[in-house]
Amino acid sequence: MKEKKNNQLDTLIKDVMKQSALETPSFNFTANVMQQIAADSKNTATVYKPLISKTGWVVMFIGVLAIIVYILLSGDSQSNGWIDSIDFSVLSNIKIPNLFSGIQFSHTTMYALLFFGIMVCVQIPFLKNYFNKRMSL
């Protein structure tokens, strides 16, 4: 039963394929497609725009400079105000220096971490150049 249906379907497809004419693209099809690709690639070029503009950097610099000048030129340097009311004795009770004293790493682990650090430091300039070249296209 299935073979009969498959044979009938096969003959139907063959008849349809014989009756249909072979379609050919227009004479300048390739040239038209390439022109559209070139036009699209020009429109999608990425323009570099910094996250913080130059005026933003200038405003931040002037603000930090103004705070530093205010601190230096403020008259009374003997009184610390609210800083005197903070109790820093709590920080001396924290045992952070002895927290990791019992951990020991094998030589293999130390070499692996050293190699990993060196590879990261080597890859950063290569990746920076790669992305700079990619953004310039």
PyRosetta script that sets phi, psi and omega in degrees:
from pyrosetta import init, pose_from_sequence

init()
pose = pose_from_sequence("MKEKKNNQLDTLIKDVMKQSALETPSFNFTANVMQQIAADSKNTATVYKPLISKTGWVVMFIGVLAIIVYILLSGDSQSNGWIDSIDFSVLSNIKIPNLFSGIQFSHTTMYALLFFGIMVCVQIPFLKNYFNKRMSL")
pose.set_psi(1, -45.1)
pose.set_omega(1, -179.9)
pose.set_phi(2, -67.9)
pose.set_psi(2, -36.7)
pose.set_omega(2, 179.5)
pose.set_phi(3, -64.9)
pose.set_psi(3, -36.9)
pose.set_omega(3, 178.2)
pose.set_phi(4, -63.7)
pose.set_psi(4, -43.5)
pose.set_omega(4, 179.8)
pose.set_phi(5, -65.8)
pose.set_psi(5, -41.0)
pose.set_omega(5, 178.7)
pose.set_phi(6, -65.1)
pose.set_psi(6, -40.1)
pose.set_omega(6, 178.8)
pose.set_phi(7, -66.0)
pose.set_psi(7, -41.2)
pose.set_omega(7, 178.8)
pose.set_phi(8, -66.0)
pose.set_psi(8, -41.6)
pose.set_omega(8, 178.1)
pose.set_phi(9, -64.8)
pose.set_psi(9, -39.1)
pose.set_omega(9, 177.2)
pose.set_phi(10, -61.5)
pose.set_psi(10, -47.1)
pose.set_omega(10, -179.3)
pose.set_phi(11, -66.4)
pose.set_psi(11, -37.5)
pose.set_omega(11, 178.2)
pose.set_phi(12, -63.4)
pose.set_psi(12, -44.4)
pose.set_omega(12, -179.9)
pose.set_phi(13, -64.5)
pose.set_psi(13, -40.7)
pose.set_omega(13, 178.8)
pose.set_phi(14, -63.5)
pose.set_psi(14, -41.4)
pose.set_omega(14, 178.9)
pose.set_phi(15, -64.3)
pose.set_psi(15, -42.3)
pose.set_omega(15, -179.5)
pose.set_phi(16, -65.1)
pose.set_psi(16, -40.5)
pose.set_omega(16, -179.6)
pose.set_phi(17, -67.0)
pose.set_psi(17, -35.3)
pose.set_omega(17, 178.8)
pose.set_phi(18, -69.6)
pose.set_psi(18, -36.0)
pose.set_omega(18, -177.1)
pose.set_phi(19, -76.4)
pose.set_psi(19, -29.4)
pose.set_omega(19, -178.0)
pose.set_phi(20, -78.5)
pose.set_psi(20, 143.1)
pose.set_omega(20, -179.9)
pose.set_phi(21, -88.7)
pose.set_psi(21, 153.3)
pose.set_omega(21, 178.0)
pose.set_phi(22, -75.9)
pose.set_psi(22, 122.0)
pose.set_omega(22, -178.7)
pose.set_phi(23, -87.6)
pose.set_psi(23, 138.6)
pose.set_omega(23, 178.1)
pose.set_phi(24, -121.3)
pose.set_psi(24, 145.0)
pose.set_omega(24, 178.6)
pose.set_phi(25, -71.9)
pose.set_psi(25, 165.9)
pose.set_omega(25, -179.6)
pose.set_phi(26, -65.1)
pose.set_psi(26, 168.8)
pose.set_omega(26, -174.6)
pose.set_phi(27, -62.6)
pose.set_psi(27, -42.1)
pose.set_omega(27, -177.1)
pose.set_phi(28, -101.0)
pose.set_psi(28, 30.3)
pose.set_omega(28, -176.2)
pose.set_phi(29, -59.7)
pose.set_psi(29, -49.8)
pose.set_omega(29, -178.0)
pose.set_phi(30, -63.3)
pose.set_psi(30, -42.6)
pose.set_omega(30, 179.9)
pose.set_phi(31, -64.4)
pose.set_psi(31, -40.1)
pose.set_omega(31, 179.1)
pose.set_phi(32, -65.3)
pose.set_psi(32, -41.4)
pose.set_omega(32, 179.4)
pose.set_phi(33, -64.7)
pose.set_psi(33, -43.3)
pose.set_omega(33, -179.9)
pose.set_phi(34, -65.6)
pose.set_psi(34, -35.4)
pose.set_omega(34, 176.5)
pose.set_phi(35, -65.2)
pose.set_psi(35, -40.7)
pose.set_omega(35, 178.9)
pose.set_phi(36, -66.3)
pose.set_psi(36, -39.6)
pose.set_omega(36, 178.3)
pose.set_phi(37, -64.2)
pose.set_psi(37, -43.4)
pose.set_omega(37, 179.5)
pose.set_phi(38, -63.7)
pose.set_psi(38, -40.5)
pose.set_omega(38, 179.5)
pose.set_phi(39, -66.5)
pose.set_psi(39, -40.3)
pose.set_omega(39, 179.6)
pose.set_phi(40, -67.4)
pose.set_psi(40, -39.4)
pose.set_omega(40, -178.7)
pose.set_phi(41, -68.9)
pose.set_psi(41, -30.4)
pose.set_omega(41, 177.5)
pose.set_phi(42, -71.3)
pose.set_psi(42, -34.9)
pose.set_omega(42, -177.9)
pose.set_phi(43, -75.1)
pose.set_psi(43, -26.2)
pose.set_omega(43, -174.8)
pose.set_phi(44, -98.2)
pose.set_psi(44, 16.0)
pose.set_omega(44, 179.2)
pose.set_phi(45, -66.6)
pose.set_psi(45, 135.8)
pose.set_omega(45, -179.0)
pose.set_phi(46, -84.4)
pose.set_psi(46, 126.4)
pose.set_omega(46, 178.9)
pose.set_phi(47, -100.2)
pose.set_psi(47, 129.5)
pose.set_omega(47, -179.4)
pose.set_phi(48, -70.9)
pose.set_psi(48, 126.1)
pose.set_omega(48, 175.9)
pose.set_phi(49, -134.6)
pose.set_psi(49, 116.1)
pose.set_omega(49, -176.6)
pose.set_phi(50, -66.7)
pose.set_psi(50, 152.4)
pose.set_omega(50, 178.8)
pose.set_phi(51, -67.7)
pose.set_psi(51, -38.3)
pose.set_omega(51, 178.4)
pose.set_phi(52, -116.6)
pose.set_psi(52, 121.1)
pose.set_omega(52, -177.0)
pose.set_phi(53, -73.3)
pose.set_psi(53, 170.8)
pose.set_omega(53, 180.0)
pose.set_phi(54, -63.5)
pose.set_psi(54, -39.8)
pose.set_omega(54, 178.5)
pose.set_phi(55, -65.6)
pose.set_psi(55, -34.0)
pose.set_omega(55, 176.0)
pose.set_phi(56, -63.7)
pose.set_psi(56, -43.2)
pose.set_omega(56, 177.5)
pose.set_phi(57, -63.6)
pose.set_psi(57, -40.0)
pose.set_omega(57, -180.0)
pose.set_phi(58, -64.1)
pose.set_psi(58, -44.3)
pose.set_omega(58, 179.6)
pose.set_phi(59, -62.6)
pose.set_psi(59, -43.6)
pose.set_omega(59, 179.2)
pose.set_phi(60, -64.2)
pose.set_psi(60, -41.8)
pose.set_omega(60, 179.5)
pose.set_phi(61, -62.9)
pose.set_psi(61, -44.6)
pose.set_omega(61, 179.2)
pose.set_phi(62, -64.6)
pose.set_psi(62, -38.9)
pose.set_omega(62, 178.4)
pose.set_phi(63, -63.3)
pose.set_psi(63, -46.6)
pose.set_omega(63, 178.6)
pose.set_phi(64, -65.0)
pose.set_psi(64, -40.9)
pose.set_omega(64, 178.2)
pose.set_phi(65, -63.2)
pose.set_psi(65, -40.3)
pose.set_omega(65, 178.8)
pose.set_phi(66, -65.0)
pose.set_psi(66, -39.7)
pose.set_omega(66, 178.1)
pose.set_phi(67, -64.6)
pose.set_psi(67, -42.9)
pose.set_omega(67, 179.5)
pose.set_phi(68, -63.7)
pose.set_psi(68, -44.3)
pose.set_omega(68, 179.4)
pose.set_phi(69, -63.9)
pose.set_psi(69, -41.2)
pose.set_omega(69, 178.9)
pose.set_phi(70, -61.3)
pose.set_psi(70, -43.2)
pose.set_omega(70, -180.0)
pose.set_phi(71, -65.2)
pose.set_psi(71, -42.5)
pose.set_omega(71, -178.9)
pose.set_phi(72, -69.4)
pose.set_psi(72, -35.5)
pose.set_omega(72, -175.8)
pose.set_phi(73, -92.7)
pose.set_psi(73, -4.7)
pose.set_omega(73, 179.1)
pose.set_phi(74, -66.6)
pose.set_psi(74, 138.0)
pose.set_omega(74, -169.1)
pose.set_phi(75, -64.6)
pose.set_psi(75, -56.9)
pose.set_omega(75, -169.7)
pose.set_phi(76, -88.4)
pose.set_psi(76, 101.5)
pose.set_omega(76, 179.9)
pose.set_phi(77, -95.6)
pose.set_psi(77, -7.3)
pose.set_omega(77, -178.9)
pose.set_phi(78, -79.0)
pose.set_psi(78, -33.9)
pose.set_omega(78, -176.7)
pose.set_phi(79, -92.5)
pose.set_psi(79, 126.2)
pose.set_omega(79, 179.3)
pose.set_phi(80, -92.7)
pose.set_psi(80, -5.7)
pose.set_omega(80, 175.9)
pose.set_phi(81, 65.8)
pose.set_psi(81, -122.2)
pose.set_omega(81, -174.7)
pose.set_phi(82, -71.5)
pose.set_psi(82, -18.6)
pose.set_omega(82, 179.4)
pose.set_phi(83, -66.8)
pose.set_psi(83, -31.4)
pose.set_omega(83, 178.9)
pose.set_phi(84, -66.6)
pose.set_psi(84, -26.5)
pose.set_omega(84, -177.0)
pose.set_phi(85, -80.6)
pose.set_psi(85, -8.7)
pose.set_omega(85, -179.7)
pose.set_phi(86, -83.8)
pose.set_psi(86, 134.0)
pose.set_omega(86, 179.9)
pose.set_phi(87, -94.3)
pose.set_psi(87, 106.6)
pose.set_omega(87, -178.5)
pose.set_phi(88, -90.5)
pose.set_psi(88, 3.7)
pose.set_omega(88, -179.8)
pose.set_phi(89, -68.9)
pose.set_psi(89, -18.8)
pose.set_omega(89, 178.6)
pose.set_phi(90, -65.7)
pose.set_psi(90, -34.0)
pose.set_omega(90, -177.8)
pose.set_phi(91, -67.5)
pose.set_psi(91, -27.4)
pose.set_omega(91, -179.9)
pose.set_phi(92, -75.9)
pose.set_psi(92, -17.1)
pose.set_omega(92, 179.3)
pose.set_phi(93, -83.5)
pose.set_psi(93, -13.3)
pose.set_omega(93, -178.8)
pose.set_phi(94, -76.8)
pose.set_psi(94, 131.9)
pose.set_omega(94, -176.6)
pose.set_phi(95, -100.7)
pose.set_psi(95, 46.8)
pose.set_omega(95, -179.2)
pose.set_phi(96, -65.1)
pose.set_psi(96, -40.0)
pose.set_omega(96, -179.3)
pose.set_phi(97, -59.8)
pose.set_psi(97, -30.4)
pose.set_omega(97, -179.0)
pose.set_phi(98, -93.7)
pose.set_psi(98, 1.7)
pose.set_omega(98, -175.4)
pose.set_phi(99, -66.4)
pose.set_psi(99, -42.0)
pose.set_omega(99, -176.3)
pose.set_phi(100, -107.6)
pose.set_psi(100, 18.4)
pose.set_omega(100, -176.1)
pose.set_phi(101, -71.3)
pose.set_psi(101, -24.3)
pose.set_omega(101, -177.4)
pose.set_phi(102, -87.7)
pose.set_psi(102, -5.1)
pose.set_omega(102, -177.3)
pose.set_phi(103, -84.7)
pose.set_psi(103, 131.1)
pose.set_omega(103, 176.9)
pose.set_phi(104, -127.5)
pose.set_psi(104, 133.7)
pose.set_omega(104, 179.2)
pose.set_phi(105, -105.4)
pose.set_psi(105, 145.2)
pose.set_omega(105, 176.9)
pose.set_phi(106, -75.5)
pose.set_psi(106, 166.1)
pose.set_omega(106, 179.8)
pose.set_phi(107, -64.4)
pose.set_psi(107, -35.4)
pose.set_omega(107, 179.6)
pose.set_phi(108, -63.3)
pose.set_psi(108, -42.8)
pose.set_omega(108, 179.1)
pose.set_phi(109, -64.9)
pose.set_psi(109, -40.9)
pose.set_omega(109, 179.6)
pose.set_phi(110, -65.2)
pose.set_psi(110, -40.8)
pose.set_omega(110, 177.7)
pose.set_phi(111, -65.7)
pose.set_psi(111, -39.6)
pose.set_omega(111, 179.3)
pose.set_phi(112, -64.2)
pose.set_psi(112, -43.8)
pose.set_omega(112, 178.3)
pose.set_phi(113, -65.5)
pose.set_psi(113, -39.4)
pose.set_omega(113, 177.4)
pose.set_phi(114, -63.8)
pose.set_psi(114, -46.4)
pose.set_omega(114, 179.2)
pose.set_phi(115, -63.0)
pose.set_psi(115, -41.4)
pose.set_omega(115, 178.0)
pose.set_phi(116, -61.3)
pose.set_psi(116, -44.4)
pose.set_omega(116, 178.7)
pose.set_phi(117, -62.8)
pose.set_psi(117, -42.3)
pose.set_omega(117, 178.7)
pose.set_phi(118, -64.0)
pose.set_psi(118, -42.9)
pose.set_omega(118, -179.3)
pose.set_phi(119, -64.6)
pose.set_psi(119, -38.0)
pose.set_omega(119, 177.0)
pose.set_phi(120, -63.4)
pose.set_psi(120, -44.5)
pose.set_omega(120, -179.9)
pose.set_phi(121, -65.6)
pose.set_psi(121, -31.1)
pose.set_omega(121, 178.8)
pose.set_phi(122, -76.9)
pose.set_psi(122, -37.1)
pose.set_omega(122, -175.3)
pose.set_phi(123, -75.0)
pose.set_psi(123, -26.0)
pose.set_omega(123, -176.7)
pose.set_phi(124, -59.3)
pose.set_psi(124, -48.9)
pose.set_omega(124, 178.5)
pose.set_phi(125, -64.1)
pose.set_psi(125, -37.0)
pose.set_omega(125, 179.0)
pose.set_phi(126, -64.1)
pose.set_psi(126, -45.2)
pose.set_omega(126, 179.4)
pose.set_phi(127, -66.6)
pose.set_psi(127, -36.6)
pose.set_omega(127, 178.5)
pose.set_phi(128, -62.7)
pose.set_psi(128, -45.9)
pose.set_omega(128, 178.2)
pose.set_phi(129, -64.2)
pose.set_psi(129, -40.4)
pose.set_omega(129, -179.7)
pose.set_phi(130, -60.8)
pose.set_psi(130, -48.3)
pose.set_omega(130, -177.8)
pose.set_phi(131, -72.3)
pose.set_psi(131, -30.6)
pose.set_omega(131, 174.8)
pose.set_phi(132, -65.0)
pose.set_psi(132, -42.9)
pose.set_omega(132, 177.5)
pose.set_phi(133, -65.6)
pose.set_psi(133, -38.5)
pose.set_omega(133, -179.3)
pose.set_phi(134, -66.8)
pose.set_psi(134, -37.4)
pose.set_omega(134, 179.4)
pose.set_phi(135, -73.8)
pose.set_psi(135, -25.2)
pose.set_omega(135, -177.9)
pose.set_phi(136, -78.0)
pose.set_psi(136, -16.7)
pose.set_omega(136, -179.7)
pose.set_phi(137, -75.0)
pose.dump_pdb("model.pdb")
